[in-house]
Amino acid sequence: MLTQEKSSDLKMITRSIDALNLTEQLWLLEHIAHQIRVRNELVAMAQDPQIQAELTQIQQEFGVTDFDGL
């Protein structure tokens, strides 16, 4: 459930979107869809066991440089 504050923010955003022309609204929709796809890909990568293993290996390899002062 949306809080009153968020509901007010969404109403303001909706009014702003309504003020855009059709081309601008389409661009915005495509931009939002792209952002959602990117976030979903990042979530999938973060949950991928192979990627987690690779990140662990990289962290171990470069972990010794944490204390070199650079």
ZIJOCOR-V975651 format. One line per field, one symbol per residue. ss: DSSP state (@ for helix, = for strand, . for the rest). psi: psi as a letter, one per 40 degrees, with the letter a starting at -180 (. if undefined). burial: b if it has 24 or more other ideal C-beta (glycine too) atoms within 12 Angstrom, else e. A space follows every 10 residues. Layout:
# ZIJOCOR-V975651
ss->???
psi->???
burial->???
This chain:
# ZIJOCOR-V975651
ss->...@@@@@@@ @@@@@@@@@. .@@@@@@@@@ @@@@@@@@@@ @@@@@@@.@@ @@@@@@@@@@ @@@@@@@...
psi->hhiddddddd ddddddddei iddddddddd dddddddddd ddddddehdd dddddddddd dedeedeee.
burial->eeeeeeeeee eeeeeeeeee eeeeeeeeee eeeeeeeeee eeeeeeeeee eeeeeeeeee eeeeeeeeee
